[in-house]
Amino acid sequence: MKIEVLKNKSLFYKRYIGPYGPENRRHMKQFKKYLDEQNLMRDDLVIIAQALDNPQITNPNLCRYDIGIINVEKDLVKELNEGVINDGNYAVIVLDHTEKAIHEFWRNFPQYLIENDLQFDEKNAVLERYDSPLLKQNLCEILIPIK
């Protein structure tokens, strides 16, 4: 695990609303297809996904899941919403990019914070980050906002 500081990065995204889980995989495939159709799939591409709601508080059918890209010119992605990834410190964890590994991470999330003496910053979303080098190794990064 490493700590990374993020500074207000522009995020160009599509929003999906509904229960988290297997549908997220389908949304990611749709988003990658969009990027491919727009000729945006390149080696420096960074995809960010963020679950914005806690399904234990928010009705699962109303949970928001954004998938977007950073490090791209706005003119290239006019069809996408524009937002910002908030400033903050993030603990970065590398995981296998499998449904099982990500599910296990979320299941063990509270214990992970305790074991690593991390204080979760609830004002920012946990991010999933996918870049070309990691994707080629079937890996992804989870960025946990911390205080």
C-alpha positions in Angstrom: 0.0 0.0 0.0 1.1 3.5 -0.7 -0.3 7.0 0.0 -1.1 9.3 -2.9 -2.3 12.9 -2.9 -4.8 13.8 -5.6 -5.4 17.4 -6.6 -8.8 18.3 -8.2 -8.6 16.2 -11.3 -11.2 16.7 -14.1 -13.3 13.5 -14.6 -15.4 13.0 -17.8 -17.9 10.3 -16.9 -21.1 8.4 -17.6 -23.4 7.8 -14.7 -25.2 4.5 -14.1 -28.0 4.2 -11.5 -29.0 1.0 -9.8 -27.8 -1.8 -7.5 -24.0 -2.3 -7.4 -22.6 -5.7 -8.3 -22.5 -7.7 -11.5 -24.1 -4.8 -13.5 -21.0 -2.7 -12.9 -19.1 -5.2 -15.1 -21.6 -4.6 -17.9 -21.4 -0.9 -17.5 -17.6 -1.0 -17.6 -17.8 -3.0 -20.9 -20.2 -0.5 -22.4 -17.9 2.4 -21.3 -14.8 0.8 -22.8 -16.8 0.2 -26.1 -17.7 3.9 -26.1 -14.0 4.8 -25.6 -13.0 2.4 -28.4 -15.6 3.9 -30.8 -14.3 7.4 -30.0 -10.7 6.3 -30.6 -9.8 7.1 -27.0 -8.3 3.7 -26.1 -4.6 4.5 -25.8 -1.7 3.6 -23.6 -2.0 6.7 -21.3 -5.7 6.2 -20.7 -6.8 6.1 -17.1 -10.3 4.9 -16.2 -11.9 5.9 -12.9 -15.0 4.3 -11.4 -16.6 5.5 -8.2 -19.6 4.2 -6.2 -21.1 7.4 -4.8 -23.7 6.0 -2.5 -23.8 3.5 0.4 -26.4 0.9 -0.4 -27.0 0.4 3.4 -28.3 4.0 3.5 -29.4 4.7 0.0 -32.1 2.6 -1.8 -29.9 0.2 -3.9 -32.0 1.0 -7.0 -31.0 4.7 -6.6 -27.2 4.1 -6.1 -25.0 6.1 -8.4 -21.9 4.6 -10.1 -19.8 6.8 -12.3 -17.3 5.5 -14.8 -15.0 8.1 -16.5 -11.6 9.1 -17.7 -9.0 11.6 -16.6 -6.1 13.1 -18.6 -8.2 13.8 -21.7 -9.2 17.0 -23.5 -12.8 18.1 -23.0 -13.3 18.5 -26.8 -12.7 14.8 -27.3 -15.5 13.7 -24.9 -18.4 16.1 -25.4 -21.0 13.4 -24.8 -19.7 12.8 -21.2 -20.6 14.6 -18.0 -17.8 16.6 -16.5 -17.0 16.5 -12.8 -14.0 16.6 -10.4 -12.2 14.1 -8.2 -11.8 16.0 -5.0 -8.5 16.9 -3.4 -7.3 14.5 -0.8 -5.0 11.8 0.5 -5.7 8.3 -0.8 -4.4 4.9 0.3 -3.7 2.9 -2.9 -4.2 -0.8 -3.0 -3.5 -3.0 -6.0 -5.9 -5.9 -6.5 -6.6 -8.6 -9.1 -9.2 -7.2 -11.5 -11.7 -10.0 -10.7 -15.2 -9.8 -9.3 -14.1 -12.1 -6.5 -11.1 -9.9 -5.4 -13.1 -6.7 -5.5 -16.0 -8.3 -3.6 -13.6 -9.6 -1.0 -12.0 -6.2 -0.7 -15.4 -4.6 0.1 -16.4 -7.4 2.5 -13.1 -6.8 4.4 -13.0 -3.0 4.0 -13.7 -2.1 7.7 -11.2 -4.6 8.9 -8.6 -3.4 6.4 -8.9 0.2 7.7 -8.4 -1.0 11.3 -5.4 -3.3 10.4 -3.7 -0.5 8.5 -4.5 2.3 11.0 -6.3 4.3 8.4 -9.1 6.8 9.1 -11.6 6.8 6.2 -12.5 10.3 4.8 -16.2 9.9 4.2 -16.5 13.2 2.2 -14.7 11.6 -0.8 -15.6 8.4 -2.7 -13.5 5.3 -2.9 -12.1 5.1 -6.4 -11.3 2.2 -8.7 -8.5 3.2 -11.0 -7.6 1.3 -14.2 -4.6 2.2 -16.4 -3.2 0.4 -19.4 -0.1 -1.2 -17.7 -2.2 -2.6 -14.8 -5.1 -3.8 -17.1 -2.6 -5.7 -19.2 -1.7 -7.6 -16.0 -5.4 -8.0 -15.0 -4.9 -5.7 -12.0 -6.7 -2.5 -10.8 -6.1 0.0 -8.0 -8.5 0.9 -5.2 -8.0 4.4 -3.8 -9.4 4.8 -0.3 -9.8 8.5 0.8 -8.1 8.9 4.2 -7.8 11.7 6.7 
